């Protein structure tokens, strides 16, 4: 599964949860704020996780490339 698809899926899920919560609480003007806030928070968390995983992957990859470059055949 593509990371972008996963991220947008989480954002859509946050929107759905916001609509459900806002409906149960009978919110009117608060609902758009809840939708925007929860969606932005979900996307920010996904971005932080993706950034963290990417850094870890790059560090591991650079170590293995450096180790291979130092080998004498």
C-alpha positions, 0 to 999 in steps of 0.5 A: 500500500502506498504511503500517500494512500494510507495518509489520505485514508487516515485523513478521510477517517478523521473527517468521518469521525468528526462528522459523527462526533459533531452530529452526536453533540449537536454542534453547528459552527464548531463542526467545521473547526473540528473537521479542520483541526482533526484532519490537520492533526492527523496529517501532521502526525502522519508526516512526523511518522513518515519523516521519522521512518524515512530518517531511520531508513536513510541512516541504515542505508548509508551505514550499509553503503559505507560498509560496502565501500570500505571493503577490499575485494 
